[in-house]
Amino acid sequence: MPPPRTDVSAERRTQIIEAAMACFTRKGYTNTTMDDIVAESGLSKGAIYWYFHSKDDLFTTAMTSLFEDWGQEAVAELVQHETTSEKLRAGGRVMVDFCRKAQGLFSLFLEFWAQSDRREQVGQFWAGVLIEYEKVIAAIIDEGVQNGEFKPVDAENLVWAIMAAYDGLAAYIMLIPGLDLERVSEVFVETLLGGLVADEHGSGRQEE
């Protein structure tokens, strides 16, 4: 069988991934079959298997694509702001947006992790995603410390706490749908900045 035309390859993969995520979100990982994904995508089974060897492979690719796209969008949003305080405020808004978009994804990921024979590989993927996000946010805080906008702080460990807070909110919204994530995030970020921002004399600037 000849390979698919290069001009439709990316489009087909996206079509399959979107169909798969719709099925996974609706039925869960365990209850979703490749036949479900075939029906959702409108493509043939052969077309699905041309790009993905199994449901496991498809789910891993779909999750990777989702987080890569979100990460690129987040970085693009943050770099638009000049001060580190505004970057953190923008980061809070980005995280709230992700919490809403990712509703149900954490439970779906845990279901996949529990069922998969590739637990170690899956765990490494998730850890890699978290570490990359931690580096981006820690670099912003370190930038604020270096330019005197923020007080000296252990950025790496602070960021892990920040990320854990938003992971918790992503889980809470499944239990409390009416939770005002925007307001919770605003209070959290402003309180955080209250402890980070250096005073008007620049006490946050590190000594040479």
CYANA upper distance limits for C-alpha pairs under 8 A (distance plus 0.5 A):
  4 PRO  CA      8 VAL  CA      7.78
  4 PRO  CA      9 SER  CA      6.88
  5 ARG  CA      9 SER  CA      6.85
  6 THR  CA     10 ALA  CA      8.19
  7 ASP  CA     11 GLU  CA      8.46
  8 VAL  CA     12 ARG  CA      6.50
  9 SER  CA     13 ARG  CA      6.79
 10 ALA  CA     14 THR  CA      6.70
 11 GLU  CA     15 GLN  CA      6.63
 12 ARG  CA     16 ILE  CA      6.67
 13 ARG  CA     17 ILE  CA      6.59
 13 ARG  CA     51 TYR  CA      7.45
 14 THR  CA     18 GLU  CA      6.54
 15 GLN  CA     19 ALA  CA      6.70
 15 GLN  CA     41 SER  CA      6.97
 16 ILE  CA     20 ALA  CA      6.54
 16 ILE  CA     37 ILE  CA      7.97
 16 ILE  CA     41 SER  CA      6.33
 16 ILE  CA     48 ILE  CA      7.43
 17 ILE  CA     21 MET  CA      6.64
 17 ILE  CA     58 LEU  CA      7.62
 17 ILE  CA     61 THR  CA      8.26
 17 ILE  CA     62 ALA  CA      5.92
 18 GLU  CA     22 ALA  CA      6.71
 18 GLU  CA     41 SER  CA      8.45
 18 GLU  CA     62 ALA  CA      8.31
 19 ALA  CA     23 CYS  CA      6.88
 19 ALA  CA     37 ILE  CA      6.42
 19 ALA  CA     40 GLU  CA      5.90
 19 ALA  CA     41 SER  CA      5.56
 20 ALA  CA     24 PHE  CA      6.56
 20 ALA  CA     37 ILE  CA      5.81
 20 ALA  CA     40 GLU  CA      8.09
 20 ALA  CA     41 SER  CA      8.28
 20 ALA  CA     58 LEU  CA      7.97
 20 ALA  CA     59 PHE  CA      7.89
 20 ALA  CA     62 ALA  CA      8.16
 21 MET  CA     25 THR  CA      6.37
 21 MET  CA     59 PHE  CA      8.21
 21 MET  CA     62 ALA  CA      7.48
 22 ALA  CA     26 ARG  CA      6.62
 22 ALA  CA     40 GLU  CA      8.47
 23 CYS  CA     27 LYS  CA      6.30
 23 CYS  CA     28 GLY  CA      7.78
 23 CYS  CA     32 THR  CA      6.79
 23 CYS  CA     36 ASP  CA      7.41
 23 CYS  CA     37 ILE  CA      6.99
 23 CYS  CA     40 GLU  CA      7.90
 24 PHE  CA     28 GLY  CA      5.12
 24 PHE  CA     29 TYR  CA      5.63
 24 PHE  CA     32 THR  CA      6.56
 24 PHE  CA    108 LEU  CA      8.06
 25 THR  CA     29 TYR  CA      8.32
 25 THR  CA    104 GLY  CA      7.64
 25 THR  CA    105 LEU  CA      7.97
 25 THR  CA    108 LEU  CA      7.82
 27 LYS  CA     31 ASN  CA      6.21
 27 LYS  CA     32 THR  CA      6.31
 28 GLY  CA     32 THR  CA      6.67
 28 GLY  CA    108 LEU  CA      6.85
 28 GLY  CA    111 GLU  CA      8.35
 29 TYR  CA    108 LEU  CA      7.05
 29 TYR  CA    111 GLU  CA      7.20
 29 TYR  CA    112 PHE  CA      6.53
 30 THR  CA    111 GLU  CA      8.10
 30 THR  CA    112 PHE  CA      7.96
 30 THR  CA    115 GLN  CA      8.12
 32 THR  CA     36 ASP  CA      6.79
 32 THR  CA     37 ILE  CA      8.17
 33 THR  CA     37 ILE  CA      7.17
 33 THR  CA     55 LYS  CA      7.88
 34 MET  CA     38 VAL  CA      6.67
 34 MET  CA     54 SER  CA      8.33
 34 MET  CA     55 LYS  CA      6.81
 35 ASP  CA     39 ALA  CA      6.70
 35 ASP  CA     45 LYS  CA      7.94
 36 ASP  CA     40 GLU  CA      6.64
 37 ILE  CA     41 SER  CA      6.46
 38 VAL  CA     42 GLY  CA      6.60
 38 VAL  CA     43 LEU  CA      6.31
 38 VAL  CA     44 SER  CA      6.73
 38 VAL  CA     45 LYS  CA      6.29
 38 VAL  CA     48 ILE  CA      7.41
 39 ALA  CA     43 LEU  CA      7.72
 43 LEU  CA     47 ALA  CA      6.83
 43 LEU  CA     48 ILE  CA      7.60
 44 SER  CA     48 ILE  CA      7.08
 45 LYS  CA     49 TYR  CA      6.78
 46 GLY  CA     50 TRP  CA      6.52
 47 ALA  CA     51 TYR  CA      7.40
 48 ILE  CA     52 PHE  CA      6.61
 49 TYR  CA     53 HIS  CA      5.95
 49 TYR  CA     54 SER  CA      7.80
 52 PHE  CA     57 ASP  CA      6.61
 52 PHE  CA     58 LEU  CA      6.23
 53 HIS  CA     57 ASP  CA      6.70
 53 HIS  CA     58 LEU  CA      8.04
 54 SER  CA     58 LEU  CA      6.72
 55 LYS  CA     59 PHE  CA      6.57
 56 ASP  CA     60 THR  CA      6.76
 56 ASP  CA    116 SER  CA      7.88
 57 ASP  CA     61 THR  CA      6.69
 58 LEU  CA     62 ALA  CA      6.52
 59 PHE  CA     63 MET  CA      6.65
 60 THR  CA     64 THR  CA      6.61
 60 THR  CA    122 VAL  CA      8.35
 61 THR  CA     65 SER  CA      6.54
 62 ALA  CA     66 LEU  CA      6.64
 63 MET  CA     67 PHE  CA      6.79
 64 THR  CA     68 GLU  CA      6.56
 65 SER  CA     69 ASP  CA      6.57
 66 LEU  CA     70 TRP  CA      6.73
 67 PHE  CA     71 GLY  CA      6.42
 67 PHE  CA    129 VAL  CA      8.09
 68 GLU  CA     72 GLN  CA      6.76
 69 ASP  CA     73 GLU  CA      6.80
 70 TRP  CA     74 ALA  CA      6.56
 70 TRP  CA     98 PHE  CA      8.14
 71 GLY  CA     75 VAL  CA      6.73
 71 GLY  CA    133 TYR  CA      8.12
 72 GLN  CA     76 ALA  CA      6.65
 73 GLU  CA     77 GLU  CA      6.74
 74 ALA  CA     78 LEU  CA      6.79
 74 ALA  CA     91 GLY  CA      7.83
 74 ALA  CA     94 VAL  CA      6.70
 75 VAL  CA     79 VAL  CA      6.76
 76 ALA  CA     80 GLN  CA      7.40
 77 GLU  CA     81 HIS  CA      8.32
 77 GLU  CA     90 ALA  CA      7.61
 77 GLU  CA     94 VAL  CA      8.38
 78 LEU  CA     87 LYS  CA      5.74
 78 LEU  CA     88 LEU  CA      8.39
 78 LEU  CA     90 ALA  CA      6.65
 78 LEU  CA     91 GLY  CA      7.03
 79 VAL  CA     87 LYS  CA      7.84
 81 HIS  CA     86 GLU  CA      6.52
 81 HIS  CA     87 LYS  CA      6.14
 82 GLU  CA     86 GLU  CA      7.57
 82 GLU  CA     87 LYS  CA      7.81
 83 THR  CA     87 LYS  CA      6.86
 83 THR  CA    144 GLY  CA      8.33
 84 THR  CA     88 LEU  CA      6.72
 84 THR  CA    140 ILE  CA      6.67
 84 THR  CA    141 ILE  CA      7.36
 84 THR  CA    143 GLU  CA      7.59
 84 THR  CA    144 GLY  CA      5.97
 84 THR  CA    149 GLU  CA      7.99
 85 SER  CA     89 ARG  CA      6.81
 85 SER  CA    144 GLY  CA      8.32
 85 SER  CA    193 LEU  CA      7.52
 85 SER  CA    197 VAL  CA      8.41
 86 GLU  CA     90 ALA  CA      6.54
 87 LYS  CA     91 GLY  CA      6.49
 87 LYS  CA    140 ILE  CA      7.94
 88 LEU  CA     92 GLY  CA      6.72
 88 LEU  CA    140 ILE  CA      8.26
 88 LEU  CA    189 VAL  CA      7.82
 89 ARG  CA     93 ARG  CA      7.04
 89 ARG  CA    186 GLU  CA      8.20
 89 ARG  CA    189 VAL  CA      6.93
 89 ARG  CA    190 GLU  CA      8.41
 90 ALA  CA     94 VAL  CA      6.69
 91 GLY  CA     95 MET  CA      6.61
 92 GLY  CA     96 VAL  CA      6.79
 92 GLY  CA    185 SER  CA      6.63
 92 GLY  CA    186 GLU  CA      7.76
 92 GLY  CA    189 VAL  CA      7.22
 93 ARG  CA     97 ASP  CA      6.76
 93 ARG  CA    182 GLU  CA      7.74
 93 ARG  CA    185 SER  CA      8.00
 94 VAL  CA     98 PHE  CA      6.74
 95 MET  CA     99 CYS  CA      6.60
 95 MET  CA    166 TYR  CA      7.37
 96 VAL  CA    100 ARG  CA      6.90
 96 VAL  CA    166 TYR  CA      8.23
 96 VAL  CA    181 LEU  CA      6.83
 96 VAL  CA    182 GLU  CA      6.96
 96 VAL  CA    185 SER  CA      7.63
 97 ASP  CA    101 LYS  CA      6.77
 98 PHE  CA    102 ALA  CA      6.24
 99 CYS  CA    103 GLN  CA      6.65
 99 CYS  CA    166 TYR  CA      8.03
 99 CYS  CA    167 ASP  CA      8.35
 99 CYS  CA    169 LEU  CA      7.65
 99 CYS  CA    170 ALA  CA      5.26
100 ARG  CA    170 ALA  CA      7.79
102 ALA  CA    106 PHE  CA      7.91
102 ALA  CA    170 ALA  CA      7.87
103 GLN  CA    170 ALA  CA      7.09
103 GLN  CA    171 ALA  CA      8.26
103 GLN  CA    173 ILE  CA      7.93
103 GLN  CA    174 MET  CA      7.18
104 GLY  CA    108 LEU  CA      6.70
104 GLY  CA    171 ALA  CA      8.48
104 GLY  CA    174 MET  CA      7.45
105 LEU  CA    109 PHE  CA      6.42
106 PHE  CA    110 LEU  CA      6.70
106 PHE  CA    171 ALA  CA      7.92
107 SER  CA    111 GLU  CA      6.65
108 LEU  CA    112 PHE  CA      6.75
109 PHE  CA    113 TRP  CA      6.56
110 LEU  CA    114 ALA  CA      6.57
111 GLU  CA    115 GLN  CA      6.81
112 PHE  CA    116 SER  CA      6.29
113 TRP  CA    118 ARG  CA      8.23
113 TRP  CA    119 ARG  CA      6.15
113 TRP  CA    122 VAL  CA      7.17
113 TRP  CA    123 GLY  CA      8.23
114 ALA  CA    119 ARG  CA      7.81
118 ARG  CA    122 VAL  CA      6.52
119 ARG  CA    123 GLY  CA      6.43
120 GLU  CA    124 GLN  CA      6.66
121 GLN  CA    125 PHE  CA      6.77
122 VAL  CA    126 TRP  CA      6.87
123 GLY  CA    127 ALA  CA      6.61
124 GLN  CA    128 GLY  CA      6.51
125 PHE  CA    129 VAL  CA      6.86
126 TRP  CA    130 LEU  CA      6.86
127 ALA  CA    131 ILE  CA      6.63
128 GLY  CA    132 GLU  CA      6.75
129 VAL  CA    133 TYR  CA      6.95
130 LEU  CA    134 GLU  CA      6.59
131 ILE  CA    135 LYS  CA      6.73
132 GLU  CA    136 VAL  CA      7.07
133 TYR  CA    137 ILE  CA      6.94
134 GLU  CA    138 ALA  CA      6.42
134 GLU  CA    156 GLU  CA      7.73
134 GLU  CA    159 VAL  CA      6.63
134 GLU  CA    160 TRP  CA      7.24
134 GLU  CA    163 MET  CA      8.19
135 LYS  CA    139 ALA  CA      6.51
135 LYS  CA    156 GLU  CA      8.23
136 VAL  CA    140 ILE  CA      7.12
137 ILE  CA    141 ILE  CA      7.01
137 ILE  CA    159 VAL  CA      7.13
138 ALA  CA    142 ASP  CA      6.57
138 ALA  CA    155 ALA  CA      5.75
138 ALA  CA    156 GLU  CA      6.10
138 ALA  CA    159 VAL  CA      6.56
139 ALA  CA    143 GLU  CA      6.52
139 ALA  CA    155 ALA  CA      8.46
140 ILE  CA    144 GLY  CA      6.94
141 ILE  CA    145 VAL  CA      6.87
141 ILE  CA    150 PHE  CA      8.00
141 ILE  CA    155 ALA  CA      6.60
142 ASP  CA    146 GLN  CA      6.63
142 ASP  CA    155 ALA  CA      6.91
143 GLU  CA    147 ASN  CA      6.72
144 GLY  CA    148 GLY  CA      6.62
144 GLY  CA    149 GLU  CA      5.45
144 GLY  CA    150 PHE  CA      5.46
145 VAL  CA    149 GLU  CA      6.50
145 VAL  CA    150 PHE  CA      5.05
145 VAL  CA    151 LYS  CA      6.23
145 VAL  CA    152 PRO  CA      6.07
145 VAL  CA    153 VAL  CA      8.00
145 VAL  CA    204 GLY  CA      6.90
145 VAL  CA    205 ARG  CA      6.81
145 VAL  CA    206 GLN  CA      7.72
146 GLN  CA    150 PHE  CA      8.34
146 GLN  CA    205 ARG  CA      6.88
146 GLN  CA    206 GLN  CA      7.24
147 ASN  CA    205 ARG  CA      7.12
148 GLY  CA    198 ALA  CA      7.32
148 GLY  CA    202 GLY  CA      6.35
148 GLY  CA    203 SER  CA      7.89
148 GLY  CA    204 GLY  CA      5.53
148 GLY  CA    205 ARG  CA      4.49
148 GLY  CA    206 GLN  CA      7.74
149 GLU  CA    197 VAL  CA      6.31
149 GLU  CA    198 ALA  CA      6.05
149 GLU  CA    202 GLY  CA      7.70
149 GLU  CA    204 GLY  CA      6.90
149 GLU  CA    205 ARG  CA      7.81
150 PHE  CA    196 LEU  CA      5.61
150 PHE  CA    197 VAL  CA      4.88
150 PHE  CA    198 ALA  CA      5.34
150 PHE  CA    204 GLY  CA      5.65
150 PHE  CA    205 ARG  CA      7.84
151 LYS  CA    196 LEU  CA      5.99
151 LYS  CA    197 VAL  CA      6.54
151 LYS  CA    198 ALA  CA      5.57
151 LYS  CA    203 SER  CA      7.22
151 LYS  CA    204 GLY  CA      4.03
151 LYS  CA    205 ARG  CA      7.14
152 PRO  CA    204 GLY  CA      6.30
152 PRO  CA    205 ARG  CA      7.77
152 PRO  CA    206 GLN  CA      7.27
153 VAL  CA    158 LEU  CA      8.41
153 VAL  CA    196 LEU  CA      8.33
154 ASP  CA    158 LEU  CA      6.68
155 ALA  CA    159 VAL  CA      6.52
156 GLU  CA    160 TRP  CA      7.14
157 ASN  CA    161 ALA  CA      7.10
158 LEU  CA    162 ILE  CA      6.87
159 VAL  CA    163 MET  CA      6.59
160 TRP  CA    164 ALA  CA      6.62
161 ALA  CA    165 ALA  CA      6.76
162 ILE  CA    166 TYR  CA      7.13
163 MET  CA    167 ASP  CA      6.68
164 ALA  CA    168 GLY  CA      6.65
165 ALA  CA    169 LEU  CA      6.91
166 TYR  CA    170 ALA  CA      6.69
167 ASP  CA    171 ALA  CA      6.99
168 GLY  CA    172 TYR  CA      6.57
169 LEU  CA    173 ILE  CA      6.62
169 LEU  CA    181 LEU  CA      7.95
170 ALA  CA    174 MET  CA      7.71
171 ALA  CA    175 LEU  CA      7.61
172 TYR  CA    176 ILE  CA      6.33
172 TYR  CA    177 PRO  CA      8.42
172 TYR  CA    179 LEU  CA      8.46
173 ILE  CA    177 PRO  CA      5.45
173 ILE  CA    178 GLY  CA      7.92
173 ILE  CA    179 LEU  CA      6.73
173 ILE  CA    181 LEU  CA      8.48
180 ASP  CA    184 VAL  CA      6.75
181 LEU  CA    185 SER  CA      6.41
182 GLU  CA    186 GLU  CA      6.59
183 ARG  CA    187 VAL  CA      6.68
184 VAL  CA    188 PHE  CA      6.67
185 SER  CA    189 VAL  CA      6.54
186 GLU  CA    190 GLU  CA      6.52
187 VAL  CA    191 THR  CA      6.49
188 PHE  CA    192 LEU  CA      6.60
189 VAL  CA    193 LEU  CA      6.58
190 GLU  CA    194 GLY  CA      6.59
191 THR  CA    195 GLY  CA      7.26
192 LEU  CA    196 LEU  CA      6.83
193 LEU  CA    197 VAL  CA      6.14
197 VAL  CA    204 GLY  CA      7.87
198 ALA  CA    202 GLY  CA      6.17
198 ALA  CA    203 SER  CA      6.09
198 ALA  CA    204 GLY  CA      5.09
198 ALA  CA    205 ARG  CA      8.31
199 ASP  CA    203 SER  CA      6.40
199 ASP  CA    204 GLY  CA      7.67
